[in-house]
Amino acid sequence: MNMKKTSPEIHELKKQIEDRLKRKMKTPNDFIFLSGVIWERPHETISTTTLKRLWGYIDGADETRGSTLDILSTSLGYQDWDDFLAKIEKGSGSDPVVSFHIGIDKLQAGDRVYVSWKPDRRCTFRYLGDAKFIVEQAENSKLRVGDTFYTTLFILNEPLYINNLVQGNNPPTPFVVGNRDGLCELELVRDELNPIRK
């Protein structure tokens, strides 16, 4: 079922998304970031153009498709759009616990992200900019030093979905880190002598 973009229900959905991300959707980078978050959570794709239309950043259709609303609701922790509507009608909005996370909006080129996952796997990734990382250190992992990949968001206790993993001369491929139990440790390291631990 399509819904008017100006409806109070969609306004509430957008507000909850912005509150969750702690950022307003105002720039192209904001919509790129949101698209990445959606991909990491329900592992679904919504184009940045669709998101810009929904927020009124660019002109477009007056209505939003139900499938888009389902994905956005799922990214917030609801079962689907109908579940979101039922919860806000009761005034009991869903408020899933959001684990510590590191998005690329927090990173500068050269920053390092340390992760570990079961069983006894550890890696350090260096951020190259534009959502691209290179593996700097790797222990007991299929990832190897020198591999490159793209991702936008690391979430503690959640699997890490990475895109376009390049290993040697092999073609780019998607890859999941910590598929069963998620990331056990997640650290942003701006200075090797002074890591920021979480």
N, C-alpha and C positions, 0 to 999 in steps of 0.2 A: 504494500500500500504506500503510495506516494504521499508526501506531506509538504504543506506550504512552508517555505523557508522562514517566513515571518511568524510562524506559530510559536506560542509560548513554550511548547514542549521542546522544540528545536533550540530555542533560546537557552533553555535550561540545560540541554545536552551540551551545547557549546560552552556554557559557563562551567559545567563540571569538568569538561576536558581541559579548559584553561586553568582551572583551579588545581587539577591534578598535576599538570605540567609546570605550574607556577610561572606561566608566561602567556602573554596575550598574542593572538594570531594577527600580527601587524606587518610582517615583512615576508618576502619569498623564502628566506631561511627558516622562518617559523613554520611554514607549511611543509618544507622539506623535512624538518625535524619531526613534525607530527606524523607525516607519512611513514617515516622510519619507525616511530613508536608503534604505530598501528601494525606494521609488518612484524615487529618483534613480539607483540602480545598475542593477537589471535592468528598471526601468520597469514594475514590477508592483505590485499593491495587496494589502496584507494589513491588515485592520482592526485598530485598536488593541484591540478586544475580543478578537479571536483571539489576539493577542500576549499580552494579559493572562492569558488562560486557559492558554496554553502555559507561561508563567512562574509560574503558580499565584497570580497577584495577585488573580484572582477565580475562583470556582468554575465548573466547566464539564465538558465531556466528558473522559473518561479518555484518549482517543486523539487524535492529531493527524493530519490528512489528509496524504497524500503530496504533494499539490500545494503545500500550505503549506511542507512541508519542502524541496521542490524550490526554491521561491522564496528561502527563507532561505539555502539552500546556495549558490545563484547569487549572492546579494548578498555572499557571502564570497569569491567568485572560483572556486568549484567549478562543474563543468558542471551538476550536479544532485545530488539526495540520494544516489543510488547512487554517484556519484563521491566524495562526501564520505565515505560509509561505506568505500569501497575505500581511500581515502587514510588514514583514521584506523586502519584495520585494519593497514596497512603501517607505521603510525607515522611517516608522512612528511608529515603535514598540509600542506595548501596554505597558502602564506603570500604572497599577492600583494602587490606593492609598493603601499602606500597613499600617494597623492599628498597634498601639503598641502591641507587643506580647512578651510572655515569653516562651522560649523553655527550655527543660530540660538541654540543654548544658549550660545554664546560672545558673543552680541551683546546690547547694551542699546539701547533706543530712542534714536535720534539717531546711532548709529554708522553709518559709511559703509563700503561695500564697493566697491572699484575693480576692474574687470575689463577685459581686452582680449582680442580674438580676431581671427583672420584674416578678410578682409584689411583691416588698419588700422582696426579698430572698437574704440571705447573707451566705457565708461560708468561712472558712479558712481551707486550706489544708496544711498539713506538708509533705514535700518531704522525702521519705524514701530511695531514690536511685533506679537506674535501672527502671526509668519511673513509679515507684509506689508511690502513695500518700495515706495518711490517713486523714479522716475528723476530724479536731480538734474542730471546732466550726460550728454550723449550726443554722440558724434562718429561720423559715417558709418554710422549704425545705423538700422534700422527702428524701434527704440525711440526714444521722444521724451521730452523733459523734461516731467514731470508725469504720465507713465504710471504706473500702479500694478500690482502683481502679487504673487503669493504663491510662496514657495519655502522650503525648510528647509535646503538644503545646497549649498554651492559647492565644487567639486573642481577643482583645477588639472589641466589637460590632459584634462578630461572635459567633454562638453557640459553646459550648464546648462538644466535643464528647469524652466520656470516655468508656473504655473497662474493662471487668471483674470486674464490681462493685459487691462487696461482702457485703451483709447486713445480719448480724447474721449467721444463718445456711442455708440461701437461696443459691441456686447455682449462680455462677457468671453470670452477665447479662450486655449487653451494656446499656448506659444511655445517654441522651442528656440534658445538662444544658442550659437554655436560648434558647429554640428551636425557639421561635418567634422573639425576638428582639436581641438575643445575649447577651454577657456580658456587663453590664452597667459600671462596675468598675473592674479594674484589677490592683493589687498592688503586688510587690515583697517585702516581709518583711524579712529582714535579722536580724533586731534588733527590738524587740517589741517597743522600745522607739524611734526608728528612721526609720519609714517605708519609702520606696522609692515609692512615689506616681506618678501615671501617669493619 
